[in-house]
Amino acid sequence: RGKKKKAGGDEDGDAWETDSVYSEPGSAVSTNDYGDGDGVHSYEENPLEYITEALYEKRAATREKALAGLVQYLRASYRYEECDSWKETLAERLAACVKKGKAKEVTLACTAAALMVATLGQSSDGFTEQLVEEFLPLLKPKMLSGSTAAAKVAAIRALGVMCFVGSEDGLVLHRSIQEIQKCFSASSGEVRAEAYTVLALLLS
């Protein structure tokens, strides 16, 4: 469980073409939203399976909808068990979205990554510690040269949350603080404000 094979292409349509990629249990969901009745039932039982599958798709719009659904899902309530079961696959796909995605995808992926670490907390198996080390080199260029202020802010915030919650390594913290300090000279006031906020968090 938690390992998902690559999903198929978009040739026959996209099962994620819907305005709301995640709905709370009990809400009204059309069977057309996810392809067929059986799919809807399965989605409600395990939304992360559908979300991770959609993150393999080639279309950026599909991945963005899946990421938005993941963010909404993780914000809706505490999802430790579900998130823990899919953490390896989610981490892999979120890293790919941060590395290769455009501004909107990067913003959503950074937000989702921060929420995932906040949900999992400091894990006894060292997963979150490893995740922070893997994401640090991916987040650095997005913090400094992201195409939009929102993407930069999301990357800075993700790094802050990951380090604060998921890492006890002093060297990683020191490196993260150094990178955040580079954002103090950003042209965007929003980016500078986020950098100061995150620095205060990490120094607390």
Buried (B, 14 or more C-beta within 10 A) or exposed (E): EBEBEEBEEBEEEBBBBBEEBBBEEEEEBEEEBBBEEEBBEBBBEBBBBBBBBBBBBEBBBBBBBBBBBBBBBBEEEEBEEBBBBBBBBBBBBBBBBBBEBBBBBBBBBBBBBBBBBBBBEEBEEEBBBBBBBEBBEBBBEBBBEBEBBBBBBBBBBBBBBBBBBBBEBEEBBEBBBEBBEEBEEBEBEEBBBBBBBBBEBBEE
